[in-house]
Amino acid sequence: LHYHLPYPIETVLLPRITQVNQLQLGSGASGVASASNGARDKQMLTGDENIVEADCTVFWRIKDARFYLFKISDPERSVKLAAESALREVIGRTPIQSVMSDKRAQIADETRDLLQQLLDHEQAGILITQVQLQRVDPPPQVIDAFNDVQRARADQESRRAKEEMVSAQIRAAELAQKANAQAQKTLEKAKTDAEQLL
């Protein structure tokens, strides 16, 4: 009948289902935690057991108003907690080099997919439209040590590459020497055979 009793007996809830909401995780996030707790909250362990601090932005909208209004009590908090959990899980299985360089877009996509699964499992009625990874860095207390380790690793890789290049040059020289010796041997045999025929 589309009839309802007037306020205060009944109310009509009209959520904005087309509005895209934005949630910040990390340094820009608002919350009741203290600054020290906030710093600890955004620290995550990578797949190779390094600590990083990650900031990301989650964009979401209402997918099902019925579930959104009546299945969860605090939608924004639910998205925040699920997003933190998803981001921690994805970073927790990724090595630090990938987290800080070439796999950032992949990490954001995996986080979005996992976050959507978590919210769907809870029947939150929320659709995650995008996850943007803003910043991933080692904690400020250890950034100098981290940079030293990265420089040492780069030096080690450079030395290894030089050693492999020298080794390849030695092998190439040995092969060239063997080829020259074989060619000389074949030439001498051909000369001997030619002399015998004459």
VENHU-V446398 format. One record per residue. PHI is phi in radians with two decimals (* if undefined). PSI is psi in degrees with one decimal (999 if undefined). D_CENTER is the distance of its C-alpha to the mean C-alpha in Angstrom with 1 decimal. Layout:
# VENHU-V446398
PHI	PSI	D_CENTER
PHI	PSI	D_CENTER
This chain:
# VENHU-V446398
*	-13.1	51.4
0.95	39.8	48.7
-2.06	138.4	50.8
-2.43	154.3	49.7
-1.29	149.0	51.8
-1.19	160.8	51.6
-1.00	140.6	49.8
-1.65	8.6	49.9
-1.28	-48.3	50.3
-2.28	153.7	47.4
-2.28	156.7	44.6
-1.94	126.2	42.5
-1.76	126.4	38.7
-2.16	81.5	37.2
-1.23	151.2	33.5
-1.52	96.3	31.9
-1.38	-15.4	30.0
-1.67	-12.0	29.2
-1.27	130.1	27.8
-1.60	121.6	24.0
-1.68	154.4	23.1
-2.20	134.6	20.4
-2.25	128.0	18.9
-1.75	129.0	17.3
-1.95	134.6	15.3
1.94	-140.2	15.5
-1.13	-32.0	18.1
-1.52	-2.5	19.6
-1.28	141.8	20.0
-1.70	151.3	23.6
3.11	-179.6	24.9
-1.63	-4.2	27.7
-1.25	153.2	25.8
-1.29	170.9	27.1
-1.09	-41.2	25.3
-1.17	-40.0	24.8
-1.15	-38.3	23.5
-1.07	-40.2	21.2
-1.14	-41.1	19.7
-1.20	-36.3	19.4
-1.09	-33.0	18.0
-1.62	1.2	14.8
-1.42	133.9	14.4
-2.35	150.6	12.0
-1.65	127.8	12.1
-1.44	175.1	9.5
-1.10	-26.5	10.4
-1.80	25.6	12.8
1.11	40.0	14.3
-1.85	155.8	13.5
-1.76	133.0	13.6
-2.30	158.9	11.4
-1.94	130.1	12.4
-2.18	137.8	10.1
-2.06	137.9	11.9
-2.60	161.8	11.4
-2.06	132.6	14.1
-1.96	128.6	15.0
-1.89	129.3	17.8
-2.55	159.4	20.1
-2.52	170.6	23.7
-1.36	127.8	26.4
-1.73	-39.3	26.5
-2.42	106.6	29.5
-1.07	-33.5	31.8
-1.10	-50.7	33.7
-1.16	-41.9	30.8
-1.01	-42.6	29.3
-1.40	-33.7	32.7
-2.05	-9.6	33.9
-1.69	-28.4	31.2
-2.19	144.2	29.2
-1.52	-33.8	30.8
-2.34	88.7	28.2
-1.00	-44.0	25.7
-1.13	-41.1	23.8
-1.14	-38.6	23.5
-1.09	-43.7	22.5
-1.11	-42.1	19.6
-1.09	-49.3	18.5
-1.12	-43.4	18.8
-1.15	-38.1	17.1
-1.16	-42.3	14.1
-1.07	-43.4	13.8
-1.10	-45.3	14.2
-1.13	-44.0	11.6
-1.12	-42.3	8.8
-1.07	-42.2	10.3
-1.14	-44.0	10.4
-1.18	-44.9	6.9
-1.16	-33.0	5.9
-1.16	-15.3	9.4
-1.98	14.2	9.0
-2.10	133.6	6.4
-1.13	154.5	8.4
-1.07	-36.7	8.5
-1.08	-41.2	9.2
-1.20	-39.0	6.1
-1.08	-38.4	4.2
-1.64	-0.6	7.4
-2.41	-97.0	8.2
-1.42	-11.8	8.0
-1.93	19.8	4.7
-1.10	-43.7	4.2
-1.14	-39.5	6.6
-1.13	-40.4	5.7
-1.10	-42.4	3.2
-1.08	-42.9	6.4
-1.15	-43.6	8.7
-1.12	-38.2	8.1
-1.11	-43.9	8.6
-1.04	-46.6	11.6
-1.11	-44.7	13.0
-1.16	-40.8	13.0
-1.07	-42.1	14.4
-1.10	-40.7	17.0
-1.06	-44.0	18.0
-1.09	-43.8	18.6
-1.22	-37.1	20.6
-1.14	-37.8	22.5
-1.08	-36.4	23.4
-1.49	0.2	24.9
0.90	52.1	26.6
-1.40	-17.6	25.5
1.24	27.6	26.4
-2.09	138.7	23.3
-1.94	124.5	21.3
-1.51	116.7	17.7
-1.55	-32.0	17.9
-2.86	148.3	14.6
-2.18	125.8	11.6
-1.99	121.2	10.8
-1.44	114.6	8.4
-1.48	-51.8	11.3
-2.61	135.9	10.9
-2.37	114.7	9.1
-2.47	157.4	12.0
-1.14	156.7	14.0
-1.03	147.6	16.9
-0.97	-31.7	19.9
-1.14	-26.9	22.1
-2.06	9.0	20.4
-1.13	-36.1	19.0
-1.14	-44.7	22.1
-1.11	-39.5	21.9
-1.09	-44.3	18.2
-1.10	-38.5	19.4
-1.08	-43.2	22.3
-1.10	-42.0	20.3
-1.13	-40.0	18.2
-1.13	-43.1	21.6
-1.09	-41.2	23.2
-1.13	-41.4	20.5
-1.13	-41.1	21.0
-1.09	-42.4	24.7
-1.11	-42.6	24.7
-1.15	-37.4	22.9
-1.13	-43.9	25.4
-1.08	-42.9	28.2
-1.09	-40.9	27.1
-1.13	-40.9	27.0
-1.12	-42.7	30.4
-1.08	-41.5	31.8
-1.14	-37.2	30.7
-1.16	-43.7	32.3
-1.09	-43.2	35.5
-1.07	-41.4	35.6
-1.15	-38.9	35.2
-1.14	-39.6	38.0
-1.12	-44.9	40.2
-1.08	-40.3	39.7
-1.13	-41.1	40.5
-1.12	-41.5	43.6
-1.08	-44.3	44.8
-1.11	-40.3	44.4
-1.13	-41.0	46.3
-1.11	-43.8	49.0
-1.10	-41.6	49.4
-1.11	-42.3	49.5
-1.12	-42.0	52.2
-1.11	-42.7	54.1
-1.12	-41.5	54.1
-1.12	-42.4	55.2
-1.10	-42.5	58.0
-1.10	-44.1	59.1
-1.11	-39.7	59.2
-1.13	-45.2	61.1
-1.10	-39.7	63.6
-1.13	-41.7	64.1
-1.10	-40.7	64.7
-1.10	-43.7	67.2
-1.09	-44.1	69.0
-1.11	-38.9	69.2
-1.18	-40.0	70.5
-1.14	-37.1	73.2
-1.18	-34.7	74.3
-1.23	-28.4	74.7
-1.49	999	76.9
